[in-house]
Amino acid sequence: MPIVTLQVTREGSKPGNDSVTADEKAQLIAGVSQLLFDVLNKPLEATFVVIEEVDIENWGWGGLPVELYRKQQRLKPS
């Protein structure tokens, strides 16, 4: 009985979305479940997928809050 936890940021996948949509979550659940079936032969009905949305201010990268990190990356010369 696999249990998979996916953490995604609560910022949406495209303009106008401020979180992951129900359809996107359904696709993630289906895809992860299928992957476990394909790789580990785990039945779909025995696989549990939990999606946790993380507020953007609760996420850091490179020692910085993610928004500050992204801002620094945009300012770096290419």
C-alpha positions as CSV (number, residue, x, y, z in Angstrom):
1,M,0.0,0.0,0.0
2,P,2.1,2.9,-1.2
3,I,1.3,6.4,0.1
4,V,2.8,9.2,-1.9
5,T,2.8,12.8,-0.7
6,L,3.2,15.6,-3.3
7,Q,4.0,19.1,-2.2
8,V,3.2,21.9,-4.6
9,T,3.4,25.6,-4.1
10,R,0.1,27.4,-3.8
11,E,0.7,29.8,-6.7
12,G,-1.1,28.3,-9.6
13,S,0.1,26.9,-12.9
14,K,-0.9,29.7,-15.2
15,P,-2.1,33.3,-15.0
16,G,-5.4,33.6,-13.2
17,N,-4.9,30.5,-11.1
18,D,-3.8,31.1,-7.5
19,S,-3.6,27.4,-6.7
20,V,-3.5,24.0,-8.4
21,T,-6.8,23.3,-10.0
22,A,-9.0,20.3,-9.2
23,D,-8.4,19.0,-12.7
24,E,-4.6,19.3,-12.3
25,K,-4.8,17.5,-8.9
26,A,-6.7,14.7,-10.5
27,Q,-4.1,14.4,-13.3
28,L,-1.3,14.3,-10.7
29,I,-3.1,11.6,-8.7
30,A,-3.7,9.5,-11.9
31,G,-0.2,10.0,-13.1
32,V,1.6,9.1,-9.8
33,S,-0.7,6.1,-9.4
34,Q,0.0,4.9,-12.9
35,L,3.8,5.4,-12.4
36,L,3.7,3.2,-9.2
37,F,1.7,0.6,-11.2
38,D,4.1,0.7,-14.1
39,V,7.4,0.6,-12.1
40,L,6.4,-1.4,-8.9
41,N,3.3,-3.2,-10.1
42,K,1.3,-1.6,-7.3
43,P,-2.5,-1.8,-8.0
44,L,-4.2,1.6,-8.5
45,E,-6.7,0.8,-5.8
46,A,-3.9,0.2,-3.3
47,T,-2.1,3.5,-3.9
48,F,-2.9,6.6,-1.9
49,V,-1.8,10.1,-3.1
50,V,-1.9,13.1,-0.9
51,I,-1.4,16.6,-2.3
52,E,-0.2,19.3,0.0
53,E,-0.3,22.9,-1.1
54,V,2.4,25.1,0.4
55,D,1.9,28.8,0.7
56,I,4.6,30.6,-1.3
57,E,5.8,32.5,1.9
58,N,6.4,29.1,3.5
59,W,8.9,28.0,0.9
60,G,12.6,28.8,0.6
61,W,15.3,28.1,-1.9
62,G,19.0,28.8,-1.8
63,G,18.8,30.1,1.8
64,L,16.2,32.7,0.9
65,P,12.4,33.0,0.8
66,V,11.5,31.8,-2.8
67,E,10.2,35.2,-4.0
68,L,13.5,36.9,-3.1
69,Y,15.5,34.0,-4.6
70,R,13.5,34.3,-7.9
71,K,14.0,38.1,-7.9
72,Q,17.8,37.6,-7.5
73,Q,17.8,35.0,-10.4
74,R,16.0,37.5,-12.7
75,L,18.5,40.2,-11.9
76,K,21.6,38.0,-12.7
77,P,23.2,38.7,-16.0
78,S,22.9,35.8,-18.5
